[in-house]
Amino acid sequence: MKCLTAVVVLLCGIPLAVQAQIAEPASGGERGSFLECVYECKPGAMVGGVSTFKAATSVMLTNQSPSDRVAEVFYFNGNEECIAHSSVDLSAVDLDELNICHSLDAGGITAPRAGLLEISVTDSGGSAADGVYGVVKNVLGRFRVDNPELFEGRVRGLAKYECRVVPSTVQPDVAVANKCSPAPPDVAGILIEDTDDSCACNADFSGDGLVAAADYFFLLACFNQSPPTPGCEDTDLNCDGSVDGLDVTIFDCQAASGIPADPACCP
């Protein structure tokens, strides 16, 4: 009892200004709209003529919002030079795991040994939004560059830690815009999670509520891509990894019915 009294007296004797400094700071937690994470892509030996990584990183992006979100991922090397960009669509209450090293490699960009991710979270209209947080998985072992699922490689160690939520007061979006000008090349983010994301199957690519000529010309511009290039993902209407005649059939069905995402037209 004497010890407890002494602690209370000691705390009460601290000036209010000092007490404020040691108080737990307020935090938005996963509701931050801007995240920073570090990653590692350490090159390994050749195995059967195929390059490997001996350290590789993935980031698990979790959408805690009841609305769709888009994670705009900007990749930086160890000198904080902006080297690439990916857009990752996160449906409502969704989890996606983005393989960093393999995404860069598949995009024709030499993955740096270590670097930084800056992730801007927006809603489907492009406005800053919250509701997303990220967890980094840094895996040690031997991982072939032709297989993005790290746990099908030889795993020797694993570390997990959360991405840092950047306060809006530091204007992180302005910082990224300055560092990533001119715009870096887009790479298709390789997702390695096993979650069952629903297929949008919506031929209204312009978002104007109509399935019309403008949407058809956009489909033609993305036609015969396997997998679809960044920006053309929505034209893969049946979500089979290719933009082909099956997607044209679905488009024609929705154009005839006049109903975007008409379930009668979708697989």
C-alpha positions in Angstrom: 0.0 0.0 0.0 2.9 2.3 0.8 4.5 1.6 -2.6 1.2 2.4 -4.4 0.8 5.7 -2.5 4.4 6.6 -3.3 3.8 6.0 -7.0 0.6 8.1 -7.0 2.4 11.0 -5.2 5.3 10.8 -7.6 3.1 10.9 -10.6 0.9 13.7 -9.2 4.1 15.7 -8.6 5.1 15.7 -12.3 4.2 19.0 -14.0 1.2 18.7 -16.4 3.4 19.5 -19.4 5.7 16.6 -18.7 2.7 14.2 -18.1 1.4 15.2 -21.5 4.7 14.2 -23.1 4.6 10.7 -21.6 0.9 10.1 -22.3 0.1 7.5 -24.9 -0.4 9.3 -28.3 -3.6 9.0 -30.1 -3.6 6.7 -33.2 -5.9 6.0 -36.0 -4.5 2.4 -36.2 -5.6 0.6 -39.4 -7.8 3.6 -40.4 -4.8 5.4 -41.8 -5.0 6.3 -45.5 -1.2 6.2 -46.0 1.2 3.4 -45.0 5.0 2.9 -45.2 6.7 -0.6 -45.1 10.2 -1.8 -45.7 11.1 -4.8 -47.9 14.0 -7.0 -48.8 14.8 -8.9 -52.0 18.2 -10.6 -51.5 19.3 -12.5 -54.6 20.2 -16.1 -54.2 22.0 -18.8 -56.2 20.8 -20.3 -59.6 18.8 -23.5 -59.2 18.4 -25.5 -62.4 19.1 -22.5 -64.5 16.5 -20.4 -62.6 17.3 -17.3 -60.5 16.3 -17.4 -56.8 15.8 -15.0 -53.9 17.3 -15.9 -50.5 15.2 -13.2 -48.8 11.8 -12.0 -50.2 9.0 -9.9 -48.8 5.2 -10.0 -49.2 2.7 -7.5 -47.7 -0.7 -8.6 -46.5 -3.1 -5.7 -47.2 -6.4 -5.9 -45.3 -9.4 -3.8 -46.1 -11.4 -3.3 -42.9 -13.9 -1.0 -44.6 -17.4 -2.1 -45.8 -16.5 -0.3 -49.1 -14.0 -1.1 -51.8 -10.6 0.4 -51.6 -7.6 0.7 -53.9 -4.0 0.4 -52.6 -1.7 2.5 -54.8 1.7 0.9 -54.1 4.8 2.9 -54.9 8.1 1.0 -54.8 11.4 2.7 -53.8 14.9 1.4 -53.8 17.4 1.9 -51.0 18.2 5.4 -52.1 14.4 6.2 -52.0 14.3 6.5 -55.7 10.8 5.8 -57.1 11.1 2.7 -59.3 7.6 1.3 -59.9 3.9 1.4 -59.1 1.1 -1.1 -58.7 -2.6 -0.7 -58.1 -4.2 -3.4 -55.9 -8.0 -3.5 -55.7 -9.3 -4.5 -52.3 -13.0 -5.5 -52.2 -15.0 -4.8 -49.0 -13.6 -6.6 -46.0 -10.8 -8.2 -48.0 -7.3 -9.6 -47.6 -4.8 -9.7 -50.4 -1.1 -10.6 -50.1 1.2 -8.8 -52.5 4.5 -10.4 -53.4 7.0 -7.5 -53.7 10.1 -9.1 -55.1 8.4 -11.2 -57.7 6.1 -8.4 -58.9 9.2 -6.2 -59.6 11.0 -9.0 -61.3 8.0 -10.0 -63.5 7.7 -6.3 -64.4 11.2 -6.2 -65.8 12.6 -4.2 -62.9 15.6 -5.5 -61.0 14.4 -5.8 -57.4 16.7 -3.9 -55.0 18.3 -5.7 -52.1 16.2 -3.5 -49.8 13.7 -0.8 -50.2 10.6 1.1 -49.1 7.0 0.8 -50.0 4.7 3.8 -49.7 1.0 2.9 -50.0 -1.7 5.4 -50.6 -5.3 4.2 -50.0 -8.1 5.6 -52.0 -11.8 4.8 -52.6 -13.0 3.6 -56.0 -13.4 7.3 -57.0 -9.7 8.1 -56.3 -10.3 10.1 -53.1 -8.1 9.4 -50.0 -9.8 6.8 -47.8 -9.1 4.9 -44.7 -9.8 1.4 -43.5 -6.7 -0.5 -44.7 -3.6 -1.7 -42.8 -0.6 -3.8 -43.9 1.5 -6.6 -42.4 4.9 -7.4 -43.8 6.1 -11.0 -44.1 9.9 -11.1 -44.6 10.8 -14.7 -45.5 14.3 -16.2 -45.5 15.2 -19.3 -47.6 15.4 -20.1 -51.3 12.6 -19.0 -53.6 12.6 -19.4 -57.4 11.7 -16.3 -59.4 9.3 -18.4 -61.5 7.1 -19.3 -58.5 5.7 -16.4 -56.5 4.2 -18.5 -53.7 7.0 -18.2 -51.2 5.9 -21.1 -49.0 6.4 -23.5 -51.9 10.1 -22.7 -51.7 12.5 -23.7 -49.0 11.7 -21.5 -45.9 14.2 -21.1 -43.2 12.9 -18.2 -41.3 10.0 -15.7 -41.1 9.5 -12.3 -39.6 6.2 -10.3 -39.4 5.7 -6.7 -38.5 3.1 -4.0 -39.2 3.5 -1.2 -41.7 3.7 2.2 -40.2 0.7 4.5 -40.5 1.8 7.9 -41.6 0.0 10.9 -40.1 -1.8 13.1 -42.6 -0.1 16.1 -41.0 3.2 15.2 -42.8 1.4 15.4 -46.2 2.7 12.0 -47.4 0.8 12.2 -50.7 2.7 15.4 -51.6 6.0 13.7 -50.7 5.2 10.7 -53.0 4.1 13.0 -55.8 7.4 14.9 -55.6 9.5 11.7 -55.5 7.6 9.9 -58.2 7.7 12.6 -60.9 7.8 11.6 -63.7 5.5 8.7 -63.0 7.3 5.3 -62.6 6.5 2.3 -64.7 3.5 0.2 -63.7 4.0 -3.4 -62.7 1.2 -5.9 -62.3 1.1 -6.7 -58.6 1.3 -10.5 -58.1 -1.1 -11.6 -55.4 -0.4 -14.9 -53.7 -3.3 -15.2 -51.2 -5.9 -17.9 -51.3 -8.9 -15.7 -50.5 -12.0 -16.1 -52.7 -12.5 -12.6 -54.1 -15.7 -12.1 -56.0 -15.5 -11.4 -59.7 -17.0 -7.9 -60.5 -18.1 -9.0 -64.1 -19.1 -5.4 -64.8 -18.9 -4.2 -68.4 -19.5 -0.5 -67.4 -15.8 0.3 -67.5 -16.3 4.1 -67.6 -18.5 4.0 -64.5 -21.3 6.1 -66.1 -24.0 3.5 -65.4 -24.2 2.4 -69.1 -22.7 -0.4 -71.1 -22.1 1.6 -74.3 -19.8 2.2 -77.2 -17.0 3.8 -75.1 -16.9 0.7 -73.0 -16.7 -1.5 -76.1 -13.7 0.4 -77.5 -12.0 0.1 -74.2 -12.5 -3.7 -74.3 -11.1 -3.8 -77.8 -8.0 -1.9 -76.7 -7.4 -4.6 -74.0 -8.4 -7.5 -76.1 -6.2 -10.7 -76.4 -4.2 -10.0 -73.3 -3.2 -12.9 -71.0 -2.9 -11.7 -68.2 -4.4 -8.3 -68.8 -2.0 -5.4 -68.4 -2.3 -2.8 -65.6 -5.5 -0.8 -66.3 -7.1 -3.5 -68.3 -7.9 -5.9 -65.4 -11.6 -5.0 -65.3 -12.1 -6.1 -69.0 -11.4 -9.7 -67.9 -15.1 -10.0 -67.2 -15.1 -13.7 -66.3 -11.9 -13.4 -64.2 -10.1 -16.3 -65.9 -6.9 -14.3 -66.4 -7.4 -13.5 -70.1 -9.3 -10.9 -72.1 -10.8 -13.0 -75.0 -14.0 -13.9 -76.8 -15.7 -15.1 -73.6 -15.4 -11.6 -72.3 -16.9 -10.2 -75.5 -19.8 -12.5 -75.1 -20.5 -11.3 -71.6 -20.1 -7.7 -72.8 -22.7 -8.2 -75.6 -25.1 -9.8 -73.1 -24.9 -6.8 -70.7 -25.1 -4.3 -73.5 -28.3 -6.0 -74.7 -29.8 -6.1 -71.3 -28.7 -2.6 -70.4 -27.7 -3.8 -66.9 -24.0 -3.4 -65.8 -22.8 -6.5 -64.0 -26.1 -8.3 -65.0 -25.8 -11.6 -63.1 -27.7 -13.4 -65.9 -24.7 -12.6 -68.2 -21.9 -13.6 -65.8 -20.5 -17.0 -65.1 
